[in-house]
Amino acid sequence: MSDIAISVENVGKIFRIYDHPGDRLKEAFSLSRKKFHTDYPALKDVSFQVKKGEFLGIVGKNGAGKSTLLKVLSREITPTSGRVAINGNVSLLQLGVGFDPEQTGVENARFASKLLGYDDDEIEGMMEEIIAFADIGDFVYRPVKTYSSGMYSRLSFAVGININPDILIADEVLAVGDMRFSQKCLRKMREFKEQGKTIIFVSHDIQSINVFCDNAIWMKDGEILMYGESKRVTTSFQNYMLFDKLPDDYNGTLSSNSSLQNGARDNRPHVENSLSIPIEACQYAGINWLENLRSFPCVGDGRVEIQRMAFILNESRKSVRFVQGNEDVILILDILAKAPVDAPQIGWLLYNRQGAIALHTNNDICGKSLDPLKEGERIIATFHFTLPSLANGNYIFSIGLQSHNDIAHKIDDVYEFSVARNDVKRTQCGYVIIEKERFEATFSS
């Protein structure tokens, strides 16, 4: 049995755009076969595969072709060219569309389930879960046209995710309702991942893509510009959205009519490899620096370059990859200013294995403001702190410098270490272990 859930080969989709409603009839009855439409290529030669159990994220600007691709995958529309093979039943979660406003929520839920091939007995077995998950009270028995946008979103998500599809195609589904309902949706997504379901997930929330998705696709102008590990793809996409910078290399499909392949000028800033000040002058000259930071995913406008970093134990001055918590540690960043930077703010974030932020600080939080950086100036930034008692697992640093909320240089996933605690405290849930705690119980007959 194949382990491929979705196979897309050279798919294209062309929409006909008519300037006036009557032009469609004019074209149909034109004896000279005159065209009254303009062809709009929404998808161009798109090819990729999704394995069973894979979470694939899709990012891109509005109009990049993301929603069109999802509709092709869910068989809502037919591609103009190419081939799509789907192994399993599919549910398309696209909030805001798909329900008959005159029908009740229950009637819409039944109809949507019918379209996926479920019989009446199976549908009735699912309705209780759908109604409970949507949690909109008696409104589920009223016409959808009476719903608020939040209730509509709740019902749409409840139907799409509780009909137990093999493949879930989700378009911006986490922006639904209040925090309580959002958390319920997140838990359901995690359950799907644990069950080995296949999910294609479109979102403008980069953090959600990084947390949930194994790989990601960046779509641009109807084409796949980049395909690969989710964090690397989303970082490249952020660079493009914030600084109009295209990635240095492409590890996915790049069509032949790309602007770079056609010889267009590359506007990415060039950064010289320079260490202008001898590091021996620094008190940390003997430590083991992590260099070649350019190989890590990064974003920024190029005004500074974080050239090296180190994460060491305060006592031994040795790099650390395994800790138990409560150690005195130092994070050191070696930064070179390529251009003047006003009000620099240097900081770091520590992510857990699920991509959630476990720890964070910066120089302002530490109570130390910095003077403006001059071009060519070098700064050695050191963060001294006691590492909290973190839950067992792997953690990874992201480091950066910004000015007035503009990112000058941020490097993601630059340094990983593990927490391996052996006592009973290791069984606590959450990110941080409670060290000082007391429990009492009083019994009476």
Secondary structure per residue as TSV (DSSP state, phi and psi in degrees):
chain	resnum	aa	ss	phi	psi
A	1	M	-	360.0	136.4
A	2	S	-	-69.5	144.9
A	3	D	-	-95.2	10.9
A	4	I	E	-94.4	123.0
A	5	A	E	-87.2	-38.8
A	6	I	E	-136.9	131.5
A	7	S	E	-127.4	122.3
A	8	V	E	-118.3	122.7
A	9	E	E	-125.8	113.3
A	10	N	E	50.9	44.7
A	11	V	E	-80.9	132.3
A	12	G	E	-129.8	149.6
A	13	K	E	-139.3	120.7
A	14	I	E	-114.2	126.2
A	15	F	E	-101.3	141.7
A	16	R	E	-90.8	124.5
A	17	I	E	-107.2	120.2
A	18	Y	E	-107.4	134.9
A	19	D	S	-71.6	-31.7
A	20	H	S	-133.8	147.8
A	21	P	T	-56.3	-35.2
A	22	G	T	-77.6	-11.4
A	23	D	H	-65.0	-28.6
A	24	R	H	-63.9	-42.2
A	25	L	H	-69.5	-39.3
A	26	K	H	-59.4	-41.7
A	27	E	H	-68.3	-39.3
A	28	A	H	-64.7	-33.8
A	29	F	T	-106.7	10.7
A	30	S	-	-73.6	120.8
A	31	L	T	-68.9	-30.3
A	32	S	T	-87.4	2.7
A	33	R	-	56.6	38.1
A	34	K	-	-69.7	137.6
A	35	K	-	-84.1	131.7
A	36	F	-	-114.2	13.0
A	37	H	E	-126.3	165.2
A	38	T	E	-117.3	132.9
A	39	D	E	-78.8	130.6
A	40	Y	E	-118.8	110.7
A	41	P	E	-80.3	99.4
A	42	A	E	-77.2	-30.9
A	43	L	E	-131.5	140.6
A	44	K	E	-133.0	107.2
A	45	D	E	50.8	52.7
A	46	V	E	-87.3	128.7
A	47	S	E	-139.8	132.8
A	48	F	E	-171.2	168.3
A	49	Q	E	-131.0	148.5
A	50	V	E	-124.1	124.7
A	51	K	E	-78.6	156.8
A	52	K	T	-61.6	134.6
A	53	G	T	84.5	0.3
A	54	E	-	-88.6	141.8
A	55	F	E	-100.5	114.7
A	56	L	E	-112.2	124.2
A	57	G	E	-95.0	149.7
A	58	I	E	-129.1	125.5
A	59	V	E	-122.3	162.6
A	60	G	-	158.6	160.0
A	61	K	-	-66.7	163.2
A	62	N	T	-59.3	132.9
A	63	G	T	89.2	6.0
A	64	A	S	-77.9	-14.1
A	65	G	S	108.8	7.2
A	66	K	H	-63.2	-53.1
A	67	S	H	-65.9	-35.6
A	68	T	H	-61.9	-42.5
A	69	L	H	-61.8	-42.1
A	70	L	H	-64.0	-38.2
A	71	K	H	-68.1	-33.7
A	72	V	H	-66.6	-43.8
A	73	L	H	-65.5	-32.8
A	74	S	T	-89.1	5.3
A	75	R	T	66.1	20.5
A	76	E	S	-73.7	-33.0
A	77	I	S	-131.9	158.7
A	78	T	-	-101.0	133.9
A	79	P	-	-67.6	150.8
A	80	T	S	-72.7	-34.5
A	81	S	E	-147.6	164.1
A	82	G	E	91.0	-174.3
A	83	R	E	-138.5	138.6
A	84	V	E	-126.3	126.5
A	85	A	E	-118.3	125.0
A	86	I	E	-117.3	127.8
A	87	N	-	-110.4	87.5
A	88	G	S	131.9	167.0
A	89	N	-	-82.6	146.5
A	90	V	E	-119.3	140.2
A	91	S	E	-122.5	126.0
A	92	L	E	-98.7	118.2
A	93	L	E	-100.9	102.5
A	94	Q	E	-133.3	97.5
A	95	L	T	-64.3	139.0
A	96	G	T	98.7	-7.3
A	97	V	-	-134.5	161.0
A	98	G	S	104.7	-13.8
A	99	F	-	-102.7	146.9
A	100	D	-	-82.7	115.8
A	101	P	T	-63.5	-21.6
A	102	E	T	-82.7	-18.8
A	103	Q	S	-91.3	158.2
A	104	T	B	-75.6	169.1
A	105	G	H	-61.5	-41.4
A	106	V	H	-63.9	-43.2
A	107	E	H	-64.0	-40.5
A	108	N	H	-65.1	-39.0
A	109	A	H	-64.1	-42.4
A	110	R	H	-63.9	-42.6
A	111	F	H	-65.6	-43.0
A	112	A	H	-61.9	-37.2
A	113	S	H	-69.8	-37.0
A	114	K	H	-59.8	-40.8
A	115	L	H	-62.4	-26.5
A	116	L	T	-88.8	3.3
A	117	G	T	95.1	9.0
A	118	Y	-	-80.3	144.0
A	119	D	-	-86.8	175.4
A	120	D	H	-61.4	-41.1
A	121	D	H	-65.0	-41.4
A	122	E	H	-65.1	-39.1
A	123	I	H	-65.3	-43.8
A	124	E	H	-63.1	-32.6
A	125	G	H	-68.7	-26.5
A	126	M	H	-89.5	-21.9
A	127	M	H	-61.3	-37.6
A	128	E	H	-62.0	-41.9
A	129	E	H	-68.3	-39.1
A	130	I	H	-62.6	-46.4
A	131	I	H	-64.5	-41.7
A	132	A	H	-67.5	-39.0
A	133	F	H	-69.0	-42.3
A	134	A	H	-63.6	-38.9
A	135	D	-	54.1	51.3
A	136	I	-	-114.7	16.8
A	137	G	G	66.1	-144.1
A	138	D	G	-70.9	-9.1
A	139	F	G	-63.1	-22.2
A	140	V	G	-64.0	-20.0
A	141	Y	G	-99.9	10.2
A	142	R	S	-111.9	160.8
A	143	P	B	-58.6	142.0
A	144	V	G	-62.2	-26.6
A	145	K	G	-63.9	-14.9
A	146	T	G	-90.6	0.0
A	147	Y	-	-80.7	150.6
A	148	S	-	-77.7	167.9
A	149	S	H	-63.2	-33.8
A	150	G	H	-66.6	-42.3
A	151	M	H	-66.7	-37.9
A	152	Y	H	-60.5	-45.2
A	153	S	H	-64.1	-41.5
A	154	R	H	-59.8	-48.1
A	155	L	H	-65.0	-42.1
A	156	S	H	-59.9	-45.5
A	157	F	H	-66.3	-42.5
A	158	A	H	-61.1	-41.9
A	159	V	H	-66.7	-49.9
A	160	G	H	-63.0	-34.8
A	161	I	H	-97.5	-12.9
A	162	N	H	-103.6	1.8
A	163	I	S	-88.9	8.8
A	164	N	-	55.4	57.4
A	165	P	-	-77.0	158.7
A	166	D	S	-75.0	-34.9
A	167	I	E	-128.9	124.3
A	168	L	E	-109.0	124.0
A	169	I	E	-110.5	113.4
A	170	A	E	-118.8	125.1
A	171	D	E	-114.5	103.0
A	172	E	S	52.5	56.2
A	173	V	-	-97.9	-9.7
A	174	L	S	-88.0	-5.8
A	175	A	S	-91.1	58.7
A	176	V	-	-124.5	123.4
A	177	G	S	64.0	-158.6
A	178	D	S	-85.1	179.7
A	179	M	H	-61.1	-39.8
A	180	R	H	-60.3	-46.0
A	181	F	H	-70.5	-37.3
A	182	S	H	-59.9	-41.7
A	183	Q	H	-65.1	-37.0
A	184	K	H	-62.6	-41.2
A	185	C	H	-64.7	-42.1
A	186	L	H	-62.4	-41.6
A	187	R	H	-62.8	-39.5
A	188	K	H	-65.7	-38.3
A	189	M	H	-63.8	-40.7
A	190	R	H	-65.0	-38.2
A	191	E	H	-60.7	-42.4
A	192	F	H	-60.1	-41.6
A	193	K	H	-63.7	-42.2
A	194	E	H	-66.5	-30.7
A	195	Q	T	-82.2	-2.0
A	196	G	T	77.5	23.0
A	197	K	-	-71.9	155.7
A	198	T	E	-98.4	129.7
A	199	I	E	-133.6	132.4
A	200	I	E	-108.2	124.5
A	201	F	E	-127.7	111.6
A	202	V	E	-99.3	129.4
A	203	S	-	-159.1	148.9
A	204	H	S	-87.8	-4.8
A	205	D	-	-87.3	98.0
A	206	I	H	-60.7	-37.4
A	207	Q	H	-62.1	-40.8
A	208	S	H	-64.0	-40.3
A	209	I	H	-59.9	-45.0
A	210	N	H	-67.1	-36.0
A	211	V	H	-72.6	-44.0
A	212	F	H	-93.5	-31.6
A	213	C	-	-97.5	139.5
A	214	D	S	-76.0	-46.3
A	215	N	E	-132.3	167.7
A	216	A	E	-145.0	155.0
A	217	I	E	-118.8	135.7
A	218	W	E	-107.0	116.2
A	219	M	E	-100.7	138.5
A	220	K	E	-144.0	121.2
A	221	D	T	54.6	41.6
A	222	G	T	81.9	3.7
A	223	E	E	-121.7	162.0
A	224	I	E	-87.4	111.1
A	225	L	E	-83.9	-35.2
A	226	M	E	-152.0	141.1
A	227	Y	E	-138.3	135.6
A	228	G	E	164.8	-159.6
A	229	E	E	-56.3	135.5
A	230	S	H	-58.6	-44.3
A	231	K	H	-63.9	-39.0
A	232	R	H	-68.3	-39.6
A	233	V	H	-67.5	-46.1
A	234	T	H	-67.6	-32.8
A	235	T	H	-65.0	-43.6
A	236	S	H	-63.1	-39.5
A	237	F	H	-64.1	-41.6
A	238	Q	H	-62.1	-40.3
A	239	N	H	-59.9	-38.9
A	240	Y	H	-69.7	-44.7
A	241	M	H	-68.7	-38.0
A	242	L	H	-85.8	-37.9
A	243	F	H	-127.8	7.7
A	244	D	-	57.0	37.1
A	245	K	-	-106.3	126.0
A	246	L	-	-87.8	154.1
A	247	P	-	-66.8	158.3
A	248	D	S	-70.5	-31.3
A	249	D	-	-142.8	165.9
A	250	Y	-	-126.7	118.4
A	251	N	S	-103.8	22.1
A	252	G	S	-137.2	-157.3
A	253	T	-	-79.5	131.3
A	254	L	-	-132.3	117.1
A	255	S	-	-71.8	162.0
A	256	S	T	-69.4	-16.5
A	257	N	T	-97.7	20.3
A	258	S	-	-61.8	145.9
A	259	S	T	-61.5	-35.0
A	260	L	T	-71.7	-40.4
A	261	Q	T	-69.9	-22.5
A	262	N	T	-88.3	7.6
A	263	G	T	90.6	13.4
A	264	A	-	-66.6	153.2
A	265	R	-	-68.3	134.6
A	266	D	-	-85.6	115.3
A	267	N	-	-90.7	8.9
A	268	R	-	-70.2	135.0
A	269	P	-	-67.5	141.4
A	270	H	-	-91.0	132.5
A	271	V	-	-115.9	120.9
A	272	E	-	-74.8	146.6
A	273	N	-	-87.9	104.3
A	274	S	-	-141.1	135.5
A	275	L	-	-123.2	94.4
A	276	S	-	-78.9	-22.1
A	277	I	S	-116.7	128.4
A	278	P	-	-58.5	126.8
A	279	I	G	-70.3	-16.7
A	280	E	G	-61.5	-20.5
A	281	A	G	-75.2	-8.9
A	282	C	S	-91.2	148.0
A	283	Q	T	-67.6	-13.2
A	284	Y	T	-103.9	30.6
A	285	A	T	-61.7	-27.9
A	286	G	T	-88.4	0.6
A	287	I	S	-82.1	166.7
A	288	N	-	-93.4	103.0
A	289	W	-	-80.8	145.9
A	290	L	B	-92.5	116.6
A	291	E	-	-113.0	-168.9
A	292	N	-	53.5	46.9
A	293	L	G	-71.3	-11.3
A	294	R	G	-67.3	-16.4
A	295	S	G	-78.3	-7.2
A	296	F	S	-96.0	152.9
A	297	P	-	-58.8	133.5
A	298	C	E	-147.5	157.8
A	299	V	E	-132.0	160.1
A	300	G	-	150.7	162.7
A	301	D	-	-90.5	0.1
A	302	G	S	88.3	5.8
A	303	R	S	-71.1	-26.3
A	304	V	E	-134.5	162.9
A	305	E	E	-134.1	121.0
A	306	I	E	-80.8	108.5
A	307	Q	E	-90.4	-32.7
A	308	R	E	-148.4	161.3
A	309	M	E	-150.1	162.6
A	310	A	E	-150.7	146.4
A	311	F	E	-126.1	110.3
A	312	I	E	-131.2	159.0
A	313	L	E	-77.3	136.1
A	314	N	T	-62.1	-38.6
A	315	E	T	-75.0	-46.2
A	316	S	T	-94.2	-16.2
A	317	R	-	61.4	26.2
A	318	K	-	-104.4	145.4
A	319	S	B	-61.9	147.9
A	320	V	-	-126.5	131.5
A	321	R	S	-119.7	-16.2
A	322	F	E	-132.5	129.3
A	323	V	E	-137.3	167.6
A	324	Q	-	-112.9	-14.3
A	325	G	S	106.6	154.2
A	326	N	-	75.3	5.8
A	327	E	-	-76.6	147.0
A	328	D	E	-82.5	120.1
A	329	V	E	-128.9	166.0
A	330	I	E	-135.7	130.0
A	331	L	E	-106.0	124.7
A	332	I	E	-120.8	132.5
A	333	L	E	-122.3	131.8
A	334	D	E	-105.6	111.5
A	335	I	E	-122.3	135.7
A	336	L	E	-117.5	127.3
A	337	A	E	-82.6	123.8
A	338	K	S	-92.3	-17.2
A	339	A	S	-155.8	164.0
A	340	P	-	-60.7	140.5
A	341	V	B	-131.6	118.2
A	342	D	S	-87.5	140.2
A	343	A	S	49.0	58.1
A	344	P	E	-66.8	140.7
A	345	Q	E	-126.8	116.6
A	346	I	E	-105.4	133.0
A	347	G	E	-156.7	178.7
A	348	W	E	-148.1	158.3
A	349	L	E	-129.8	144.1
A	350	L	E	-116.0	121.9
A	351	Y	E	-104.5	146.4
A	352	N	-	-86.4	-175.8
A	353	R	T	-65.6	-26.8
A	354	Q	T	-84.9	2.0
A	355	G	S	85.5	7.8
A	356	A	-	-88.2	147.5
A	357	I	E	-74.4	123.1
A	358	A	E	-95.6	-40.6
A	359	L	E	-143.2	155.3
A	360	H	E	-161.9	143.4
A	361	T	E	-161.0	170.9
A	362	N	E	-152.6	176.8
A	363	N	T	-64.4	-33.4
A	364	D	T	-66.9	-41.3
A	365	I	T	-63.2	-33.6
A	366	C	T	-75.8	-3.0
A	367	G	T	82.0	23.8
A	368	K	-	-129.5	101.9
A	369	S	-	-80.9	154.7
A	370	L	-	-115.7	145.3
A	371	D	-	-72.2	159.5
A	372	P	-	-57.2	145.9
A	373	L	B	-90.1	139.8
A	374	K	-	-97.5	155.3
A	375	E	T	-59.2	130.5
A	376	G	T	86.4	-4.9
A	377	E	-	-77.8	145.6
A	378	R	E	-113.8	140.9
A	379	I	E	-136.1	133.6
A	380	I	E	-104.3	108.5
A	381	A	E	-98.6	129.5
A	382	T	E	-125.4	131.3
A	383	F	E	-110.7	112.2
A	384	H	E	-98.0	127.3
A	385	F	E	-160.9	161.5
A	386	T	E	-92.2	120.6
A	387	L	-	-65.3	126.5
A	388	P	-	-64.1	167.6
A	389	S	-	-79.2	88.2
A	390	L	B	-82.1	154.8
A	391	A	-	-65.7	151.2
A	392	N	S	-58.2	142.2
A	393	G	E	146.1	-173.8
A	394	N	E	-98.1	143.4
A	395	Y	E	-134.3	153.2
A	396	I	E	-142.0	138.7
A	397	F	E	-88.4	143.8
A	398	S	E	-119.9	140.0
A	399	I	E	-128.4	154.6
A	400	G	E	-172.0	169.0
A	401	L	E	-135.2	131.4
A	402	Q	E	-133.6	166.5
A	403	S	E	-140.8	118.7
A	404	H	T	52.0	45.2
A	405	N	T	69.4	5.2
A	406	D	E	-95.8	125.9
A	407	I	E	-77.7	120.5
A	408	A	E	-87.5	-42.1
A	409	H	E	-162.4	124.6
A	410	K	E	-134.9	126.1
A	411	I	E	-112.3	124.4
A	412	D	E	-95.9	149.8
A	413	D	E	52.7	50.6
A	414	V	E	-92.7	-27.6
A	415	Y	E	-149.3	122.2
A	416	E	E	-110.8	140.9
A	417	F	E	-143.3	167.5
A	418	S	E	-120.3	143.8
A	419	V	E	-104.1	123.3
A	420	A	-	-133.0	87.3
A	421	R	-	-96.1	140.6
A	422	N	-	-107.0	-10.9
A	423	D	S	-84.8	-177.1
A	424	V	G	-64.5	-23.0
A	425	K	G	-61.9	-21.1
A	426	R	G	-63.3	-17.1
A	427	T	G	-84.2	-4.2
A	428	Q	-	-67.2	145.8
A	429	C	-	-87.6	166.8
A	430	G	S	98.3	-176.9
A	431	Y	S	-87.3	-33.7
A	432	V	B	-121.8	137.4
A	433	I	-	-85.1	135.7
A	434	I	-	-79.7	117.5
A	435	E	-	-86.7	-55.6
A	436	K	S	-97.1	103.0
A	437	E	-	-144.6	157.4
A	438	R	-	-143.6	138.6
A	439	F	-	-124.9	137.2
A	440	E	-	-132.8	149.1
A	441	A	-	-139.8	132.2
A	442	T	-	-116.5	125.9
A	443	F	-	-105.9	144.0
A	444	S	-	-142.9	149.6
A	445	S	-	-104.4	360.0
